């Protein structure tokens, strides 16, 4: 009589599968034994988990240290990749079909509206999370030696994230997309040397940088195709390659965890699996749940089909560029759209090399250990988000200020007439601003008392303001602007550098102070425009140079 073989138990079946040649060819290691060695091999033998070390510092596992922002940035990139590929099955990048395909995705394709919304909101979330991740790395001093180069790679990745989102903005081919991209690309024409409308232009109007970007004189079919290729192929390839470099350098340069106290050294490290991996999975799960719920409740915007003959009022860039658009009120496009973003990137990349507290504050949010770097970083970040808020929520028709309770149907009076300083006033004024800005912080002693210095500066500035009120025809509003901006310059441009840059060498001091003066110069220019209606401090029409 034929006898059936005994049915294997679950453990026997599991062991047979894991020990088989097919399984062992794909996965390293044998049966899971839940030992420290197995947990380490589980991390080292997995292509994704190997991004982490086998053991991590215990105190670096706190949510309030890293907030999981780096992992979330990469996870959002994966979500965008998956949803983007699904959208590509139904999308054709032509002006005749793009909007129709968006309509089909919204109303005809199963789950098309959800996938499109998921892609849209994930892109916005990635921009915000990458900015916050950069802020966290800066605030904890995690860019310091030996991580300076990787910090620069991260700054480039932030720029690529913005460009990825911006190039995708045009693809729906609706009014919102067309005019947002028109506003953004118009700044390209103001690029110095390479833009037809920029200072010292050397290229003709038909072949400047904006023409190359758009593939023509305006946003059209060529622009749509170029943005599609940039968004779906070129930029993701570059970003993916730099992510590989970024992750590799994180592993090689060591993770910058919180400061370890001597009594914590014997028991400071724990296994990455499951302690860190579980936290990352929880963060990814919560992110997925939030984005899914948001995408179900909030559809991705889709306005009327793009029409170059109908201009919306106001016409706004994407939210992350409305700060630059707001700068157009105070500066020429070549400064607002090209010079300022470039200086922000250069300043961020230079931060590890200019930080006067090179070996202090790594792995800690402690403000007292790195006051200079954190003060100016928070100051610049606060200015940036304030400009974004004003441009996104307070600007209405004709780019006038409308408070949330005011109706856009109410017409605002035209802005006051502006004027510009003659060159024989503007040029010496700019020269004096930078020369005095470099000299004044070095004149006093760095060991001053903050309370006395702040009071003395306030009394002096108020006294000068009252003298100007009596001697000139300035109104009280203008006196108020002078006092406010003068005091900001006194604190941020003189006292803080005097306190914290006294010990650095001359080259680093001069470089740091030029960046500080340029940052404060943005605020000062806004002040003279708001308080005194000065359009340009320096203008040289022969070279299209306006400052």
Secondary structure, DSSP 4 states (H G I P E B T S, - for coil): ---PPPPPPHHHHHHHHHTSHHHHHHS-S-S---SHHHHHHHHHTSTTGGGS-SEEEGGGG-HHHHTTHHHHHHHHHHHHHHHHHHHHTT---STTTHHHHHHHHHHTSTTHHHHHHHHHHHHHHHHHHHHHHHHHHHHTTTTSTT-HHHHHHHHHHHHHHHHHHHHHHTTT-BHHHHHHHHHHHHGGGG-TTTSTTSTT--S-TTSSHHHHHHTSSSSSHHHHHHHHHIIIIIHHHHHHHHHHHHHHHHHHS----PPPPGGGGGG-EEEHHHHHHHHHHHHHHHHHHHHHHHHHHSPPP--SBP-TT---SS----GGGHHHHHHTTTS-HHIIIIIHHHHHHHHHHHHHHH-S-TTS-TT---GGGSHHHHHHHHHHHHHHHHHHHIIIIIB-GGG-B--TTS-TTSPPPPPPP-B---HHHHHHHHHHHHHHHHHHHHHS-SS--HHHHHHHHHHHHHHHHHHHHHHS---HHHHHHHHHHHHHHIIIIIIHHHHHSTTS-HHHHHHHHHHHHHHHHHHHHHHHHHHH-BS-SSEEGGGTEE-
